[in-house]
Amino acid sequence: MSDRSHVLPAPEGEYFENTRFAGLSILCGLIGLVGLVLSFIGAYRSPVQFSYSWLFGFFFFFTLCIGCLFWTIVHHVVDAEWSVVVRRQLENIALLLPVLGVLFLPIWFWRAYLYRWMDVPRGVDPLLDAKRGYLNWEFFLFRAVFFFVVLTVLAYLLRRFSVRQDHDGNPQFTIWMRKAAFVGLPLFALCLTFGAFDWVMSLNWHWFSTMWGPYIFAGTAGSSMALLILVTAALQRAGYLKDVVTIEHYHIMGKWLLAFTVFWAYIGFSQYMLYWYADIPEETQYYIVRNTESWNVLSWFLVIGRFFVPFAILLWRATKKNLTWLCTLAGWIVCMQLLDVYVIVLPALHGTGVHLSILDFLPLIGIGGTLAFFYLRIVGQTSLFPVRDPRLIESLRLTN
């Protein structure tokens, strides 16, 4: 709750100095370019491996960016006060979604190696024939375009209204952002859920799960909150947001990390338990592969590392109010999200066990460097926090 015993003046805007970090921006751009070039060289040497590795890297960063859009939407829907001072970074990261839309193109070009159902003629697989109304190339492409258009427009509008409010302080923009968020919340759920169906579940068109959307969402929300902690802490380490973001804000972000750690485990266990109990071949095949040989080791490591380790540590209040511990856990959770996506995607290619390839890392470097380059371009365009949001004072004097 907020402490109303004193009033703090609203600070002036604080701006990221692009010239100060020009070297870092160029370095990220070069790393991204080298990663992309080497990835596409590898695509011609091993197109099958490249297609799965690219999907792995792409979907990992997609969950991080769309997760930041989710937190922006929720901020406006519930009229939150605490998150005002960190909201601008959520808006900036969400604005990377159109860049990811361009980076989706390799999936389009190498789709034949990923989605074998596109090449299966009618009459060969009755189960696939029953899903032809959904699993067909034209509708698949339409949905992908729809997802990125909707998400880009939503991220752009929320950030544009927020930035325009910085200039004149018009409270009408708060109302417009809330209206856009109410419309955007079901659209976000639709895009994330069906994007997860299309891009990763359809790698095995026989398998299905009614809990797949919530499972992907749980990992998305938790890892994107972890990313927000890391980005905010990095900005403070660089000298920004010193008197704006306090340990009280980190404490709340740590609570959200704990909440979605538990939620991820709950959804994951519920899905596993129901499939094990029903023992239907179309449902259990997903877990049979991931319980095979070295995939089983990674699966158990994911369960322990994504739930038991952060859960035990985040239960302590002192951990959530210690920035070093919190950033360490946030980085760990982002790594566990990376492992989760790896265990989701790569077994569709290497079903008998883990088979690491250099191509598993190159798209991560290429996509990550490219997104970092564009983020460093975006972050300097506006104040690092909304300076005329009506709830700014309440956010500044936050106490838990």
C-alpha positions, 0 to 999 in steps of 0.5 A: 500500500502507499504511504500518504504521510508525505508528498514527493514532487514529481521528478523531471524526465530522465533520458538515456544518452545514446551517444554515451552508449553508442559503442555498446549499440554498435557492438550489439548490432555487429554481434547480431549481424555476425550471428545472423550471417553465420546462421544463414550460412549454416542454413544452407549446410544443414537446413533442417537443423537450422529451421529448428534452431531458428524456431527455438531462438525466435520463440524464446525472444518472442515470449520475452517481448510479448510478455512485456506487452502483457505487463503493460496491458495489465498495468492499465487494466487494473489501474496499477500505481506501483508499476508506473516508474518501470512501465516505460521499459515494458513499452520499449521492449514490447515495441520490438515485436515488429522486429520479431515479425521480420525475424519470423520470415526464416520460419516462413522460408524454411517451413517445410522442414518444420511443419511436415503436415504441410506436405502430407496429402489428404487421405494418408493421415485421418487425424490430420485430415480432421484438422485440415480446416485449421492446419493448412498453409494459407490459414497458417500464414494469415494467422501469423500476419494477424498476430504480428499486426495486432500485437504491433498496433497494440504495443505502438498505441500504448507507447504512443499515448504514454509518450504523448502524455509526457508532453502535456500531461493530459489525463485523457491519455490514461483513459485511452490507454486503459480502453486500449488495454481492455481491448488488447487483453483478449487479443493478447491471449488469442495471439499468444495461445494460437501462436503457441499452437501454430509455431510449436505445438504443430511440430507434432500435429498428432499431439494436442493439449488444452492447457498449452496456452496457459503453460506458455503464458506462465513461462512468458509472464514470469520470464518477462518480469525477470527481464524487466528486473534485469533491464531496470537494474542495468539502467540503475547501474548505468546511473539512471532511475536512481531516485525513481525506482526503489527497493520497494519496486523490486520487492513487488517484482520479486513477488510476481516472480514468485507468483509465476514460478508457482503458477508455471509449476502448477500448470505444468504438473496439472498437464503432466498428471492428467495425461499420465492418468488418462494414458491416451497415446495421442496425449502422452507421446509428447512426454514419452519423447521428453522422458527418453535418454538425455531429454529426461535429464534436461526435463528433470533439471528444468523442473528443479531449476524452474520451480524448486530452486527459485521457489525456495529462495524467493519465499524469503522477504529478504531475498526479494529486497536484496538487489544482487540476489533478485537479479541473480534469480531473475537471470536464472529464470530467464535461462530456465525459460530458454531451457524450457523452450529448448525442451519444447522445440528440439525433441521434435528433431532429435527424439532419441536424445539431446544433440547440441549443434552450433546452430542452436546458439547462432540464432540466439546470438543473432536475434538477441544482438539485433533486438538489443541494438534496436532496444538501445535505439528506442530507449533514448527516444523518450524519458525512461519513465512516464513523467506526467502520469497521474499515478506517478507520485503514488508510484514514487512513494510506494511502500510494502 
